[in-house]
């Protein structure tokens, strides 16, 4: 609802800050404060120190951050490729105008359901399903880094699929029709016309998949091998053994790394929008 009066605007801003600060900003600020705290016995932390960040940016913690970045990168690429392909296929099936229209639309809706299924169930269930499926022949991935990347990809592909599907619906079909009328083959139209128009949405989907993968814990706890420990697992382990301040520093490092990557993706998306 648009607010035009000055009092209404002030009330809207006041409500925004009253709701935003306690629910979103304050918990993050508490994490940042805890990451510098040496003690926290009262209402505010005390004994500020940077030792927690020294431990959070070297050794096993640095290796865990690298593992999370590699896992998120691999999962995002797989999710973006699979989600884009499925979204293009579903859109084509829904747009067919021949005698098989009803069957094609049914197949398109089936794709929608299949790709949204991992979101409809808890991630720990997806982790268990991947563990059971790939712990026996013909493909044994249990105990490898590949199974972690695969589980993350399964969990985030739905978001890539939905983002690209929404972008395809907004595309003007006149561009494809003009290219086809000039004799361009379907593959050429896809690579040189359709995908460039979808590039801003593809980069946004990649950023979303990356961020979700960086913070994934439930399925990861069931699958990760000892030599492939992502940073969220390190955070959980630190807080579980009582090292809350070290866990807070690790959480800040995780947030900072994710935000830096998302900022880079947003710059790429902005440049793609002006091409």
Residue, then its C-alpha position, 0 to 999 in steps of 0.5 A: x500500500x502506498x502512503x502519501x501523507x507525511x505522518x503515514x510515511x513516518x509511521x511506516x518507517x517507524x514500523x519498519x525499524x521496530x520490526x526489522x531491527x529486533x528480527x533481522x539486524x539485531x541478531x546479526x549485530x549480536x553475532x558480530x559483537x560475540x565474535x570479538x568478545x572475550x567474556x559475556x557475563x552481563x548485558x554486553x560483551x567485554x574483554x574484546x579481542x581479535x583472537x577468535x578471527x585469528x583462529x577462524x582464518x587459518x588452519x582447519x577453519x580456512x580449509x573449511x571455508x575453502x571447502x564451502x566455497x568449492x562446494x557452493x561453486x560446484x553445486x551452483x553450476x550443476x543447479x544452474x545447468x540442470x535448472x535452466x535446461x529443465x525450465x527451457x524444456x518445461x516452457x517449450x512443452x507448455x507452449x506447444x500447439x500441436x495435437x499433443x498439447x494436453x500431454x505436453x502441458x502435463x509433462x511440463x507440470x510434472x517437471x515443475x513438481x519434480x524439481x520443486x520436490x526437494x524443497x517440499x521435504x526437509x533437507x535432512x531427508x534429502x541427505x538421507x536419500x542421497x546417502x542411501x542411493x549412493x552407498x551401494x553399486x553401481x555408483x558409490x559416492x559415500x565418503x567422497x566430496x562428490x556426494x556433498x556437492x551432489x546433495x547441495x545441487x539437488x537442494x538448490x536446483x529448485x530455486x534455479x528452476x523457478x528463477x529461470x522459469x519466471x524469467x522465460x515467462x517475461x521474455x518477449x517472443x518477438x526476438x525469437x520469432x525475428x531470428x527464426x524468420x531470418x533463417x536462424x536455427x533453433x540452436x543458434x536462437x537459443x545460444x545467441x538470442x534466448x540465453x543472452x536475454x536470460x543472462x541477468x536472471x541466470x546470474x541472479x539464480x546462480x547467486x541465490x544457489x550459491x548463498x543457499x549452498x554456503x549455509x546448508x547444514x542439515x544434509x551436509x551433516x549426514x554426508x560429509x567425509x572427514x577430509x571435506x568439512x564445510x564451514x557450517x559444520x565447523x560452526x556447529x562443532x565449535x558451538x557444540x563444544x562450548x566455543x561460542x565466540x569462536x563459532x561467532x567469528x566463523x559465522x561472520x567469516x561465512x557471512x562475509x565470504x558469501x556477501x562478497x561473492x553475492x556482490x560480485x555476482x550482482x555486479x556481473x548481473x548489472x553489466x549483463x542488464x545493460x548489454 
